[in-house]
Every structure is written in C-alpha cells, then in structure tokens.
Amino acid sequence: MSKSIPPYVEGHQLLAGKTVLITAAAGAGIGFAAAKRCVEEGARVFISDIHERRLSEAAKALAEIAGEPVGSRICNVTQQDDVDALVAAAKEDLGHVDVLINNAGLGGTTEVVDMTDDQWMTVIDVTLNSCFRMTRAILPHMIERGTGAIINNASVLGWRAQKGQAHYAAAKAGVMALTRCSALEVADKGVRINAVSPSFATHPFLEKTMAPEELALLESREAYGRGAQPWEVANVMVFLASDYSSYMTGEVVAVSSQRS
C-alpha cells in the first residue's frame, strides 16, 4: 500500500475563457483548491466565504497566481439575501457566470440519541439548503444565457453509513438527490448539474478537528492508505466544469479509493 502523494498536475487551459463562482473558498480545504485549480486552468474566478480574514488572504493568493485581482464577497449561505447579493456581485465582477461550485458544508460528530434540533438543522442548512439557495439564485442567469455548469460537493456518506454522522450523511444524500432532480429540470436549457462525492480529503483544518485515531481509521479504509489531497478532488470538479464532461448531467462522481 503506497501512501505517496502523486505529482501536482499542471494546468492545461481546460477552463480558458470561463468564469467560476465558488462558495466556501477560503482556508486550506477543497474550496480553495478548486479556486486555485480553476485559475490554473485559465478561468476567472469569484470566491466567497463566511470568514472575512481568510477570504481576503485567499483572494490575494489567487490574484498572485492569476496575475490580476480576484473578486470576493463575504456570504452566509444560510441567508437568501446574502446568496442573492453574492450572485449579483459575481455577475457584476465577471460579466457573467459560466460555472458555480457549491462547496459550502458543515460537519460534526454526534449520535442521533444525543443530537439537538439545532445541531441537526444547522448541518442541513449549511450543507444542503445552501446548494438549493445558490442553485435557485444562479439558474435564471444560466438559463437566460443558454449555458452553464453547476458542481455540488457531496460525500461518500451520502451512500454509506457512519456512526455519529446522521445529520451530515442525510445532508449529503440530499445534495445528491438535488443534483439529480435539478439536472433533469434544466437539461434542455443548456445547463449541466453534477456532483463530486469525496471520501475524505486531508488538510490542516481536518487534522485540527479530528482525533489522530479517527484520521488513522479513515486512512486505513482507503486503498492508497491516505486521504485525498484537496487538489485531487478539485481536479474532478474542474473536469465537470469543463467541456470535456459535456454529456454528463445529474451524475455523482465518487472521488474515493475506499475499500469498505
């Protein structure tokens, strides 16, 4: 079993000329990796997050790669007014939005018998309802233009069971269902909607919030003996955002090496 990380894949201009809006793109996780990959693939991006300082730092880091300013806006994806303002700001900054990546999500570990209504509803709201709000807000723009792609971030827990993850698993299963149903609704309007379903991606925030033994257990279930690098998940998002996936819609693509 090899735990070695493969070489970083250089950009091939897969998104040249495209514009991309990404939620929860600050920090060191999948959202920022997706934004970075999109820039490296030739796209202009607009990013959002709820953390102001980290969002500013992310925008500056992306601007250095892009060689031009990268737009950003604070957004609480549980608030429709914030979502509408974000979409409007992205359209103004980019001119139009070709691609939306719904990355916002929230987890936690609590068994059902101990779970409060607030714990349940907060995870559902941030993880599932945000995808609905963002999709609803951007679709009129994409439908009017007759083109667009939406990529949602789901999870293998939408398919599989794990103790303490009922709220998160239910939310991600909802993301998968939302992806499939909304994709059918707009298939004849030039808009594609797909999702990625990672097992788990290793990054500093995860390492701070999970006990070492929990991380070790998750790694032991992977064929490669390690979690994915965030950019390995982002690579699949880029594929789904690109014209290479033109015949795909309503699909949930597993980004996983799980054996059990």
C-alpha positions in Angstrom: 0.0 0.0 0.0 1.5 3.3 -1.1 0.8 6.5 0.8 2.9 8.6 -1.6 1.2 11.7 -3.0 1.3 12.0 -6.8 2.9 15.0 -8.5 0.7 18.0 -8.8 -1.0 18.2 -12.2 -0.2 21.4 -14.1 -2.9 23.3 -15.8 -4.0 22.6 -19.4 -6.3 25.5 -20.0 -9.4 23.3 -19.6 -11.4 26.3 -18.4 -9.9 29.0 -20.7 -12.3 31.9 -21.1 -14.7 30.6 -18.4 -15.9 32.3 -15.3 -16.4 30.5 -12.0 -18.2 31.3 -8.7 -17.1 29.2 -5.7 -18.6 29.2 -2.2 -16.6 28.4 0.9 -13.3 29.0 -0.9 -11.1 30.3 1.9 -8.8 28.3 4.0 -6.9 25.1 3.0 -9.7 22.8 2.0 -11.4 21.7 -1.2 -12.9 25.1 -1.9 -9.6 27.0 -2.1 -8.1 24.1 -4.0 -10.9 24.3 -6.5 -10.5 28.0 -6.9 -6.7 27.6 -7.4 -7.2 24.8 -10.0 -9.7 26.9 -11.9 -7.3 29.8 -12.1 -4.5 27.5 -13.2 -6.9 26.1 -15.9 -7.4 29.6 -17.4 -10.7 30.6 -15.6 -11.5 33.9 -14.0 -12.9 33.3 -10.5 -15.0 35.0 -7.9 -14.9 33.5 -4.4 -16.9 33.7 -1.2 -16.7 32.5 2.4 -18.1 33.5 5.8 -14.6 34.1 7.2 -13.5 37.6 6.3 -9.8 37.4 7.0 -9.3 34.0 5.4 -11.3 35.1 2.4 -9.1 38.2 1.9 -6.0 36.0 2.2 -7.4 33.5 -0.3 -8.2 36.3 -2.8 -4.7 37.7 -2.5 -3.1 34.3 -3.0 -5.3 33.6 -6.1 -4.5 37.1 -7.5 -0.8 36.3 -7.4 -1.4 33.1 -9.5 -3.8 34.8 -11.9 -1.8 37.9 -12.3 -4.9 40.1 -11.8 -7.3 40.9 -9.0 -9.7 38.2 -7.9 -13.1 39.3 -6.7 -14.6 38.1 -3.4 -17.5 38.7 -1.1 -18.5 37.6 2.4 -21.5 35.3 2.2 -23.5 33.4 4.8 -25.1 30.7 2.6 -27.9 30.2 5.1 -29.3 33.6 4.3 -31.0 34.2 1.0 -30.3 37.9 0.9 -26.5 37.1 1.2 -26.8 34.5 -1.5 -28.6 36.9 -3.9 -26.1 39.6 -3.2 -23.2 37.2 -3.9 -24.6 36.1 -7.2 -25.2 39.8 -8.2 -21.6 40.7 -7.2 -20.2 37.8 -9.1 -22.1 38.7 -12.3 -21.0 42.3 -12.0 -17.4 41.4 -11.4 -17.1 38.6 -14.0 -19.7 39.9 -16.5 -21.4 36.5 -16.4 -21.1 33.2 -14.5 -20.4 30.1 -16.5 -19.7 27.8 -13.6 -21.0 27.6 -10.0 -19.2 25.3 -7.5 -21.3 24.7 -4.4 -18.7 23.8 -1.8 -20.1 25.1 1.4 -20.7 22.4 4.1 -20.6 21.8 7.8 -20.0 18.5 9.7 -19.7 17.3 13.2 -19.9 14.1 15.2 -23.0 13.4 17.3 -25.1 10.3 17.7 -28.8 10.7 17.0 -29.8 9.9 20.6 -27.8 13.0 21.8 -28.4 15.3 18.8 -30.3 18.5 19.3 -32.6 20.1 16.8 -30.1 22.9 16.4 -27.3 20.6 15.6 -29.4 18.7 13.0 -30.8 21.9 11.4 -27.5 23.8 11.3 -25.8 21.0 9.3 -28.7 20.5 7.0 -29.0 24.3 6.4 -25.3 24.9 5.7 -24.7 21.7 3.7 -27.9 21.0 1.8 -30.1 24.1 1.8 -27.1 26.3 0.7 -26.9 24.2 -2.5 -30.6 24.8 -3.1 -30.3 28.5 -2.4 -27.3 29.0 -4.6 -28.7 26.9 -7.4 -32.0 28.7 -7.4 -30.3 32.1 -7.4 -27.9 31.3 -10.4 -30.2 29.3 -12.6 -32.2 32.2 -14.1 -28.9 33.7 -15.2 -27.6 30.5 -16.7 -31.0 29.7 -18.4 -31.1 33.1 -19.9 -27.7 32.6 -21.4 -28.5 29.0 -22.5 -25.3 27.6 -20.9 -23.8 26.9 -17.6 -22.5 24.2 -15.2 -23.1 23.6 -11.5 -20.9 21.3 -9.5 -22.0 20.3 -6.0 -19.8 18.9 -3.3 -21.4 15.7 -1.9 -19.8 12.9 0.1 -19.5 9.1 0.1 -21.5 9.4 3.3 -24.5 10.1 1.1 -24.3 6.5 0.2 -22.6 4.9 3.2 -23.3 4.8 6.9 -21.0 6.0 9.7 -21.8 6.4 13.4 -22.3 10.0 14.6 -22.8 11.3 11.0 -26.6 11.0 10.6 -27.1 14.8 10.0 -24.1 15.1 7.7 -24.9 11.9 5.7 -28.6 13.0 5.4 -27.5 16.4 4.1 -25.1 14.9 1.6 -27.6 12.4 0.4 -29.9 15.4 -0.1 -27.2 17.1 -2.2 -27.1 14.0 -4.4 -30.9 14.0 -4.9 -31.0 17.7 -5.5 -28.2 17.3 -8.1 -30.1 14.6 -10.0 -33.5 16.3 -9.9 -32.4 19.8 -10.7 -30.2 18.5 -13.6 -33.3 17.0 -15.3 -35.2 20.2 -15.0 -32.6 22.2 -16.9 -31.1 19.6 -19.2 -33.0 21.1 -22.2 -31.9 24.6 -21.3 -28.1 24.2 -21.8 -27.3 23.9 -18.1 -25.5 20.8 -16.6 -25.6 19.9 -12.9 -23.3 17.3 -11.4 -21.6 16.5 -8.1 -18.4 15.1 -6.7 -18.5 12.6 -3.8 -15.2 12.5 -1.9 -14.4 10.1 0.8 -12.2 12.5 2.7 -9.5 15.0 1.9 -6.6 15.7 4.2 -6.0 19.3 5.1 -4.9 21.3 8.3 -8.4 22.1 9.5 -9.4 18.4 9.4 -6.3 17.5 11.3 -7.1 20.1 14.0 -10.7 19.0 14.4 -10.4 15.2 14.3 -8.6 12.9 16.8 -5.5 11.2 15.3 -7.0 7.8 15.8 -10.1 8.8 13.8 -8.0 10.0 11.0 -5.9 6.8 11.1 -9.1 4.8 10.9 -10.3 6.7 7.8 -7.0 6.3 6.1 -7.0 2.6 6.8 -10.1 2.3 4.7 -8.6 3.8 1.7 -6.8 1.7 -1.0 -3.9 4.2 -1.0 -3.6 4.3 2.8 -4.1 8.1 2.8 -6.8 10.7 2.3 -7.1 12.7 -0.9 -5.2 15.9 -1.3 -7.8 18.7 -1.8 -6.5 19.4 -5.3 -7.2 15.8 -6.2 -10.9 16.4 -5.5 -10.7 19.8 -7.2 -9.3 18.1 -10.4 -12.6 16.2 -10.8 -14.6 19.4 -10.2 -12.5 21.1 -13.0 -13.4 18.2 -15.3 -17.1 18.5 -14.5 -16.9 22.3 -15.1 -15.1 21.8 -18.4 -16.5 21.0 -21.9 -14.9 17.5 -21.5 -17.9 16.5 -19.5 -20.5 17.9 -22.0 -22.6 14.7 -22.0 -22.7 14.4 -18.2 -25.6 15.8 -16.1 -27.3 14.5 -12.9 -24.2 12.4 -12.1 -22.5 12.0 -8.8 -18.8 11.1 -9.3 -17.1 9.3 -6.5 -13.6 10.7 -5.7 -12.5 7.9 -3.4 -10.3 4.9 -3.1 -12.4 3.3 -0.3 -12.3 -0.4 0.1 -15.0 -0.6 2.8 
